[in-house]
Structures are given as C-alpha cells and as structure tokens.
C-alpha cells in the first residue's frame, strides 16, 4: 500500500487538475453560448438559401455552379475544418473518420486538400495527402464574415478554374450541447438531390414537399443571378458552416472538460478514502506497538 504522504500528494495533484478542468469547462460554456447564438441566428438563412438554390436549379442548370463538368478531370477539392487545439473530446477524431471514410469510398479519384485550423493540417500532412493551402492563420476564434469570405471566394475561384469536379467540406454540424454530427457536405457543384438529402438527414427537415411547393421568378436575368448573387449566397453559406463547426468545437470541449472534472472529483474521493484507511492503519499499528511495549515492561 502507498504511504500516506504519497497518497496526500496524489490528492493534491488530482484536486489541482479538477480546478483546471472546471475553469476550462466554464470558459468553453461561455464560448459555446456565444457560438450557439450565432449559429442559430444564421441557420434559417442557410436553410432558406439551400431551398432557393435547389428550386432554381432547373432554370440555371447551364451555370458553372450547377452544371456537371463537360470534361471531368476526376479530381476533387476537400476542405477539412477542425479545431486549433485538442482537449475537445472526439470532435476532431469524428471529422477525420468522416474524411477517411470518404476517401475509402472514392479510391478512383484524386484529391487536393485545404485545411482550416491546425489539427486538420496535422492530420492531412500525417496521411501524406496533397495539402495545397492552410487557412489556420486567416480565421480567428471569433469568426467574422470578412474572414470567412477570404476562404469561400478562394474556393469559388478554384472551382471556377475548372480544376476540380467537386468541392466537399468536412465539418461538424451543431445539434445541441451534447450532440454534434460529422458531415461531408458538397459545397460545389450545387445539386438539388444533395441539398434534399442534407436537409432531411442532417437538418431533419422534410425538404422534398417544401421545395416542390415554391415557385420563383428570376430577375433581372440568369447571368446576374449566377455570376453575382449565387457567389454572395455561397459566401454566407460557408460562413454558416464555420459557425456550425466552431459551436460544435466549444460544445465538445465543454462536455470533455466536464467529464474530466467529474472523473477528477471521483478520483479525489477514492484517494481520500484510501488515505483515511492508510492513516487509520498507521494509527492502529502505533497503538498496537505502544500496548505491546507497555505489556512487555510489566513482565
């Protein structure tokens, strides 16, 4: 059995860990609440924009953003959104698993990668994939639309150059403080069936009937819509994706730190019991030795 001095030192160490994880939990809770408010306020626009894009697809099907490439080059651009730091539970791991699953299911294609925040950069480089750009330094923790546009416009420009058949974004969709879903979302080309699947499977909205029931008049003309309006919508949609990812990260970190704090508290309780038992055993041993000494002196 460990000595009382050693157990006491372990209790102090675990108690300090409990204090640290509690502080980190409180910080993550505040950040998550702010990120949650941002994502919930922007989500209706993103959902509405998706429905509009799916509805007008037939009218602007010859646009670069909607049409399938006439000469596919069998190459896709994958954007992986992670966290800058660890200590957020399974958040990064689940996203990386989604990427690995996508790669396994598309072995016949070639891929270029863009990383957003450092852990995705580490993952891509570790797997030996072709990382063409990293936006870890461009985006801050409190994401602004102006920062997001730097990334989304670059994605649109790369796609417009016809270098890629498809642009796919991997991120975590915020459901609640305890639930986040890793998503592989096709950002470009815009495809009605992909949008319907996303709304039904991820957002849990029965989109098929709602999309059918909407009729839009396109003004002033198709070129203006496709060349000016749609890139603006894509900017806002990518901004919403980043907000979803950041809210998921803070929620995951909050839960991870809460679990760590609770585990530390249980460990302190167990060590305290162990310490009391060891201390009681030492006291009993000293009393026994004292009694034995007294008895031997009587003899």
Buried (B, 14 or more C-beta within 10 A) or exposed (E): EEEBEEBBEBBEBBBEBBEBBBEBBBBBBEBBBBBBEBBEEBBEBBBEBBBBBBBBBEBBEEBBBBEEBEEEEEEBBBBBBBBBEEBBBBBBBBBBEBBEEBBEEBEEBEBBBBBBBBBBBBBBEEEEBEBEBBBBEEBEEEBEBEBBBEBBBBBBEBBEEEEBBBBBBBBBBBBEBEEBBBBBBBBBBBBBEBBBEBBEEBBEBEBEEBBEEEEEEEEEEBEEBBEEEBBEBBBBBBBBBBBBBBBBBBBBBBBBBBEBBBBBBEBBEEBBEBBEEBEEEEEEEEEEEEEEEEEEEEE
